[in-house]
Each structure stands twice: as structure tokens, then as C-alpha cells.
């Protein structure tokens, strides 16, 4: 498995987990304590994704 495939799998896995967390929080069926844990986990996953995708405050340039 190449690094690109591994990174893609990692990104997909993290994105899926974030979607699961959002669904659980929107359902409202979790305790306040569990909601905080899910929120913290989601924030951590988002930070990881931003680092992996190197998202910054850059500008998109149309080169066409």
C-alpha cells in the first residue's frame, strides 16, 4: 500500500467517524458528558484532517 492510499484511507476513516459523531450529537440521545467527549474527539479529528490536507489560509488560483 502506498502512502497516498494510506493517507486516503486515513482521511476517509476520520471523515466517516466525524459523520458518525455528528449524527450521534444531532440525535440528542447522549448524555452531556458523552456529548463533550464526542465534541472533543471530533475537534481532534478535524485538527488531524487539517494537518493531513495542509489546509491553511491560502488562496485558490484559477490557472485556466
N, C-alpha and C positions, 0 to 999 in steps of 0.2 A: 504494500500500500504506500503510495507517495504521500509527501507532506501535504500537497494540495487536497488530496482526497481525505486525508485525516483531518485537516482543518475544516473542510466542508462538512464532514460527519459531525465534528465537534460543534460547529455553528448550528447545524440542523438539530442536534440533540438539545443544545441550550435554548434554541428558539422554541422547540416543542415544549420544553419544561416551562418556559415563560408563559406560553399559551395556556398550559395546564394551571399554572398559578393564577393567572388572570381569571380563568373560569371558576376556580375554587373561591376566589375572593368575591367575584360578582354574584355567585350563588348565595353568599351570605350565611352559609351553613357551618362556618368555622368559628371557633372561639376567638376572642380578641387577642389572646396570647398567640394562638396559631396564626392568626392574620398577620401579626407583627413578624413572626418567623418567616412566613411566606413572602412578605414585603422585603425583608432583609435579604432573603435568598434571591428574589427577583432582581433587586438592585445589584447584588454581587454578579449575577449572571449578565446583566446589562453592561456592567463595567468590563467584564471579560470579553463580551462581544465587541464592545467599542475598541478595546485593545487589539483584538484579533483582526478586526476590519480596518483598524487605523483610522477611525472616524475622528475627524477634527473639525476645526472651524475653517475649512478650506472652501475654495470656490470651484464650482463646476465650469469648465471652459468648453464651449462648443467648438470643435475643430473641423466642422464641415464647411 
